[in-house]
Amino acid sequence: MTLRPLRLAHLADTHLGYHALHRVDPETGRNQRAVDVERAFAAAIDQILEGEVDLVIHAGDVFHHTRPSWSALQCFVRQMRRIEDAGIPCLVIGGNHDTPRLRTTDSAFTFLQLFLPRIHFVTGYACDEWRLDDFALTIHAVPHGALTNPDPPVVMPRRDRRNILVTHGMAPGIQLRGQHEPGEETLSGALLDEAHNYIALGHYHIAGDQGHNAHYCGSTERIGWGDEQAKPGLLFVTLGELDQPPSVERATIATRPMTTLHPIDGGDRPARELADVILDRVGAIAEPEAMIRVELQNTPRPQRREVESILRRETGERAWSLQVYARTDLLARFQGEVDGAHQADLHEMFNDFVDEQVKTRTYDAAFAIAFRERGQRALSEASGSGEDAAA
């Protein structure tokens, strides 16, 4: 039997509801980065509708928070209804940002299913198979929640038809520049079976293949400085006969530029001189819509604050956002004194927080034990690698 080609759109990590940098969109009065993220998602849907696809797959992290804002929910419903109205089958799985930490807690997808009845959601703690017999296709959906179960998920590709695996996690062997994200799960090699015709991955924001049949599509917008090297977009994938490898095309989305300038050694140089050097460099980039940052090395905090004050007054139209930072900024608020009062030990603060959740019955005993253990371990790792994380 000859199978007709199947063309699908693969996107993930849209992170609707993300906001940062305290800048306001002049048209809506909302946080500009939140609006940027929504516009990137709309641009992705535009490309999908223009791409004449047979199927749409969203591989997780639709939202940045488990309880997204109303504007994020409205954006998702509005854009996904365009997919429904076009009559295109669509699957959405839950990512680590979408999935509540407490299994007894409902997620936003519980009621989104009411507004989007023709979208196939797999967002809980169980795997699912979705058969599309018109395409001789079975989609094996493994959401983030299923990866957190005590027993690893088992998926059995069907040899007599096309198989697509959709999941959200970190593929083995990826070399990260920074720290692993809290709550992320590492995918097992057994799950990433080459018997699948295509494996649609979510979670890692930089697009790339993880084998002949497995691909990350990347994010549709940059979420923080860790995504500076990412090129936001999505993938268009064509499947042919059962024994043919997938054909993968990358489509990019125009988003706000992000640039880190070469570090500057402050030393004994006055703040005015340092600010002038930074302003000259920013002007040479000539990207007034860009987010730009620069590291000041060997610069005392008061001197750095003075530089920041000058830049706030004089950056003007040279850049949309200009940040000055030091490597220790990430953990600076956890160290030293604030307003003359020494901060409490972070581990004690975390213990007190968990104790309060148990007392109010927000956390059950089993979850509290696991959460306390993982949280304390994360705090220890963060404290021991602050400079790498800040970089």
C-alpha positions in Angstrom: 0.0 0.0 0.0 1.4 3.4 -1.0 0.9 6.1 1.6 0.4 9.7 0.6 2.7 12.2 2.1 1.7 13.6 5.5 2.8 17.1 6.3 2.8 18.3 10.0 3.7 21.4 11.9 5.7 20.9 15.1 5.9 23.7 17.6 6.5 23.8 21.4 7.6 26.1 24.3 5.3 29.0 23.5 5.4 30.1 27.2 2.3 32.3 27.0 2.1 34.4 30.1 5.9 35.0 30.4 6.7 38.6 31.3 10.0 40.4 32.2 11.9 43.7 32.2 9.0 45.9 33.4 8.5 47.6 30.0 5.0 48.5 28.9 3.5 47.9 25.4 2.2 51.3 24.3 -0.8 49.8 22.5 -2.1 47.5 25.2 -0.6 48.9 28.4 0.6 45.4 29.3 4.0 44.0 29.9 5.9 44.2 26.6 7.6 40.9 26.8 4.3 39.2 27.5 2.9 40.8 24.4 6.0 39.8 22.4 5.5 36.2 23.4 1.8 36.3 22.3 2.7 37.9 19.0 5.3 35.2 18.3 2.7 32.5 18.9 0.2 34.2 16.5 3.0 34.4 13.9 3.6 30.7 14.3 -0.1 30.0 13.7 0.0 32.3 10.7 2.8 30.2 9.2 1.0 26.9 10.0 -2.2 28.1 8.2 -0.1 29.2 5.2 1.9 25.9 5.2 -1.0 23.6 4.1 -0.4 21.1 6.9 -2.4 18.0 7.7 -1.6 17.9 11.4 -0.4 20.2 14.1 1.6 19.1 17.2 2.4 21.2 20.2 5.0 19.4 22.3 4.4 21.2 25.6 4.9 24.3 27.7 2.0 26.2 26.1 2.1 28.4 29.2 4.9 29.8 31.4 2.9 29.1 34.6 0.5 26.4 35.7 -2.0 29.1 36.4 -1.8 31.3 33.4 -3.2 34.9 33.2 -6.5 35.6 31.5 -4.7 37.3 28.7 -2.5 34.2 28.1 -5.6 32.0 28.1 -7.5 34.3 25.7 -4.5 34.3 23.3 -4.3 30.5 23.3 -8.0 30.1 22.7 -8.1 32.7 20.0 -5.2 31.3 18.0 -6.1 27.6 18.4 -9.7 28.3 17.2 -8.0 29.3 13.9 -6.6 25.8 13.8 -10.0 24.3 14.6 -11.8 26.5 12.0 -9.3 25.3 9.4 -10.2 21.7 10.2 -6.7 20.7 11.0 -6.3 17.9 13.6 -4.2 19.2 16.5 -2.5 17.5 19.5 -1.3 19.4 22.6 0.7 17.8 25.4 1.6 19.2 28.8 5.2 20.4 29.6 6.9 20.9 32.9 5.7 24.5 33.1 2.1 23.4 32.3 1.9 20.6 34.8 0.8 21.2 38.4 3.2 19.8 41.0 0.3 18.4 43.0 -1.4 15.6 41.2 -4.7 16.5 42.8 -4.7 20.0 41.3 -6.5 20.6 38.1 -4.6 22.5 35.3 -5.8 25.2 33.0 -6.3 22.5 30.3 -9.2 21.1 32.3 -11.5 24.0 31.2 -9.6 24.8 27.9 -11.0 21.5 26.6 -14.5 23.0 26.9 -13.5 26.0 24.8 -11.5 24.0 22.3 -13.4 20.7 21.9 -11.6 19.7 18.6 -8.1 20.0 20.0 -6.8 16.7 21.4 -5.2 17.5 24.9 -2.9 15.0 26.7 -1.8 17.0 29.7 -2.0 14.9 32.8 0.0 12.0 34.2 -0.9 9.2 31.7 0.2 8.5 28.2 -2.2 8.3 25.3 -2.5 6.9 21.8 -4.3 8.9 19.2 -5.2 7.1 16.0 -5.7 9.1 12.7 -6.7 6.3 10.4 -7.1 8.6 7.4 -3.3 9.0 7.5 -2.5 5.4 8.7 -1.0 7.2 11.8 -0.7 6.5 15.5 0.5 9.4 17.7 2.0 8.3 21.0 1.7 11.2 23.5 3.9 11.2 26.6 3.3 14.4 28.5 5.7 15.7 31.2 3.5 14.3 33.9 3.9 10.7 32.6 7.7 11.1 32.8 7.4 11.8 36.6 5.6 8.5 37.4 7.5 5.9 39.4 7.3 3.5 36.4 8.9 4.9 33.2 6.5 5.2 30.2 6.5 2.4 27.7 5.6 3.1 24.1 5.1 0.4 21.4 5.4 1.6 17.8 3.0 -0.2 15.4 5.0 -1.7 12.5 2.1 -1.6 10.0 1.5 2.1 10.2 3.2 5.5 10.7 4.1 6.3 14.3 4.9 9.7 15.9 6.1 10.1 19.5 5.4 13.4 21.2 7.1 14.1 24.5 8.6 16.9 26.6 12.0 16.5 28.3 15.7 16.6 28.0 17.2 14.2 25.5 20.3 12.3 26.7 23.7 13.8 25.7 22.7 17.5 25.4 25.4 19.8 26.7 23.9 22.7 28.6 25.6 26.0 29.1 24.0 26.6 32.4 22.0 24.7 35.0 19.2 22.2 34.4 15.8 23.6 34.9 13.9 22.6 38.1 11.3 20.0 37.4 12.6 18.9 34.1 12.8 15.2 33.2 15.5 13.4 31.2 14.2 11.2 28.5 15.3 7.5 28.4 17.0 6.1 25.4 14.4 3.3 25.3 11.6 5.9 24.8 13.4 7.5 21.9 12.9 4.4 19.7 14.1 4.7 16.1 11.1 2.7 15.1 9.0 5.8 15.2 8.8 7.7 12.0 9.2 11.0 13.8 9.7 12.1 17.4 8.5 15.6 18.2 10.4 16.9 21.2 9.6 19.9 23.5 11.5 21.6 26.4 14.9 22.5 24.9 14.6 25.9 23.3 17.3 25.5 20.6 16.1 23.6 17.6 18.1 20.6 16.5 18.0 16.9 15.7 18.7 14.2 18.3 19.0 11.4 15.8 17.6 10.7 12.4 14.0 10.8 13.6 14.0 13.0 16.7 13.9 16.7 16.7 13.5 19.7 19.0 11.6 22.5 17.2 12.9 25.2 19.6 10.8 27.9 21.3 8.7 30.5 19.5 10.3 33.3 21.5 13.3 33.7 23.7 12.6 33.2 27.3 15.4 34.8 29.3 19.1 35.2 28.5 19.7 31.5 28.4 17.9 31.6 25.0 20.2 34.2 23.5 21.6 31.8 20.9 18.1 30.4 20.1 16.5 31.2 16.8 12.7 31.1 17.5 10.5 29.2 15.1 8.9 25.9 14.4 9.3 22.8 12.2 7.4 21.6 9.1 7.8 17.8 8.8 6.8 15.6 5.8 6.4 11.8 6.3 6.4 9.5 3.3 6.5 5.7 3.2 7.1 3.7 6.4 10.8 3.1 5.6 11.6 6.7 4.6 13.2 9.2 7.0 11.3 12.4 7.7 11.9 15.5 5.7 12.3 18.5 8.1 12.1 22.2 7.3 12.9 24.9 9.7 10.7 28.1 9.8 11.9 31.1 11.8 9.8 33.8 13.5 11.0 37.4 13.7 11.4 38.3 17.3 13.0 41.0 19.5 16.9 40.7 19.2 19.0 39.8 22.2 22.7 40.7 22.5 25.3 40.4 25.2 28.2 42.8 24.7 31.8 41.9 25.5 32.6 42.2 29.2 34.1 45.5 30.4 36.7 45.6 33.2 35.7 48.5 35.4 38.8 48.8 37.6 39.4 52.4 38.7 37.6 53.9 35.7 34.9 56.5 36.7 31.3 55.7 36.1 31.0 58.4 33.4 33.7 56.8 31.4 32.2 53.3 31.7 28.8 54.6 30.7 30.2 56.3 27.6 32.0 53.1 26.5 28.8 51.1 26.8 26.7 53.7 25.0 29.2 53.8 22.1 29.0 50.0 21.8 25.2 50.0 21.9 25.1 52.7 19.3 27.4 50.7 17.0 25.0 47.7 17.1 22.2 50.0 15.7 19.3 47.8 17.0 16.9 50.1 18.8 14.4 47.2 19.4 17.0 45.0 21.0 17.5 43.7 24.5 21.2 44.3 25.3 23.2 43.5 28.4 26.9 43.9 29.4 28.9 42.5 32.3 31.0 44.9 34.4 33.9 43.0 35.9 35.9 44.1 38.9 33.5 47.0 39.5 32.3 47.8 43.0 28.6 47.8 43.5 28.2 51.6 44.1 30.1 52.3 41.0 28.0 49.9 39.0 24.8 51.5 40.3 26.1 54.9 39.2 26.7 53.5 35.7 23.2 52.1 35.6 21.8 55.4 36.6 23.6 57.2 33.8 22.4 54.6 31.3 18.8 54.9 32.4 18.9 58.6 31.6 20.9 58.5 28.4 20.2 55.3 26.6 17.2 56.9 24.8 16.4 55.2 21.5 19.7 53.3 21.2 18.2 50.1 22.7 14.8 48.8 23.9 16.4 47.5 27.0 19.9 47.9 28.4 21.1 45.9 31.4 24.4 46.1 33.4 25.2 43.0 35.5 27.9 41.2 37.5 28.3 37.5 37.6 27.2 37.4 41.3 23.9 39.2 40.6 21.9 36.0 40.4 22.5 35.1 44.1 23.3 38.6 45.4 19.9 38.9 47.0 20.6 35.8 49.1 23.9 37.0 50.5 25.1 39.7 52.9 22.8 42.3 54.5 19.7 44.0 53.2 18.5 47.2 54.9 20.8 46.5 57.8 19.3 43.1 58.6 21.0 39.9 57.8 18.9 37.6 55.7 17.8 34.2 57.1 19.5 31.1 55.9 17.8 29.9 52.7 17.6 26.3 53.8 15.8 27.3 57.0 13.4 29.6 55.0 12.6 26.7 52.7 12.0 24.3 55.5 9.6 26.8 57.2 7.8 27.2 53.9 7.2 23.5 53.5 6.2 23.1 57.1 3.6 25.8 56.6 2.2 24.1 53.5 1.9 20.8 55.5 0.2 22.6 58.3 -2.4 24.1 56.0 -2.8 20.8 54.2 -1.8 22.3 50.9 0.9 19.5 50.6 0.3 15.9 51.8 3.0 14.2 53.8 4.5 12.2 50.9 4.7 15.1 48.6 6.2 17.3 51.3 9.0 14.8 51.9 10.0 14.6 48.2 9.6 18.3 47.6 11.7 19.2 50.7 14.5 16.8 49.6 14.6 18.0 46.0 14.3 21.7 47.0 17.2 21.5 49.5 19.3 19.7 46.9 18.5 22.4 44.4 19.4 25.2 46.8 22.8 23.5 47.6 23.6 23.1 43.9 22.6 26.8 43.2 24.7 28.1 46.0 27.7 26.1 44.8 27.5 27.2 41.2 26.3 30.8 41.4 28.9 32.1 39.0 28.1 29.6 36.3 24.4 30.1 36.6 24.7 33.9 36.5 26.9 33.7 33.4 
